[in-house]
Amino acid sequence: MNEARKPTQFLKVLHRLILSSISGIDGYSMGMTSARNYISELERNHLTGKVKRTTEKTADGMGQYYRYEIADAEQLKQVIAIYNAKGGELTAHEEQQAYFRFR
């Protein structure tokens, strides 16, 4: 049986983080309750530092949430290594695009 493996929620969050940024709101559109739990897991169990957090207001201006981004190229290297170790696969173009942010 050679069926494609479904990515875990953790891998989905890592992939989104590698390519751009992710917010608590984005988690809902990705079919999960919140991305922040996976960001916390990443920081607690895998990274040597914290990811960058930016506070954003909700569309109605009544609330706020965090947008999470990789802090620097060294942290990106760590996240990509974790992503690959957990079974994720990036194309060469995706990896190049991710590093381009830090040039």
N, C-alpha and C positions, 0 to 999 in steps of 0.2 A: 504494500500500500504506500503510494508516494503522494500523499496529499499535503498541501502547504500547511505549515503550522501557523495557527492563529497567534498573533502577538499578544502578550499579556498587557494589562493596563500599564504596568510599570514601564514596559518597553515602548508603549505608545507615548507616554509622557517623555521619556528620554529622547525619543526620535524628534518629537516636537521641540523640545528644549535645544537639541543639537542644531536644528535647522533655523529656529527663530527664537520665539519665546512662548511662554504658556501662562495663562492666568487661571485663577479659580473659576472664572466664568467659562473659559474654554473647556474645562473639564466636563462640564455639563453637556456641551455639544459633542464631546467625544464619547458620550455614553457612560460616564462615571460620575459619582457624586461630587468629587472634588479632586483636583490635581495636587492640592497642597499636601495631602497625606503622602503622596509619592515623592514629592520634593523633600519633605521632612525625612523620609526613609533614605533617600539618596544622600542627604547631608549627614545623617546619623551614622549610616553604615558604610559609606563608600568614599566620600570626599574629605579632603583635608581642610576645606573652608566652606563658607556659605555661598549660595548662589545670590545674585543681585536681585533685590526686591524693589519694585517701584509701585507706589500706591496710585490707584486709578479710581475715579468715581464711576458709579453705575450710570447708565443712560439717563435715568430720572434724577440723578444728582443727590438722591437720598442716602445712598450707601457707598461703600468703597470696598475694594478688593486689591490683592497684590497681583502684579505681573512679574513672573520669574524669568530671569535671563542668566545665561552663563556669564561669569564675571570677567574672565580673561582667557587667553589662548591656552594657558597651562591647565585651567579647569576644564576647558573644552576637550583637551587631550585625555584627561581622566574620565570624563563622561563618555567619550567615544569608546575608550577601552572597556568600560563597564558595559556599555551597550553591546559591544561585540562579544564580550565574555558571557553575557546572558542570552546570546543567540540572535541578536539583532544583526542586520546587514545594511550597510550604507554603500551606495555606489560611490565611485571615485569622484563624480561630479558633486554629489551631496556633501562629501567630506571637504572638498575644495571650497564649495560655497560657504560651508560653516566657518572655516578658518578665515575666509575673506573678510568677515566682519571685524577682525582684530588686526588688520593691516593698517 
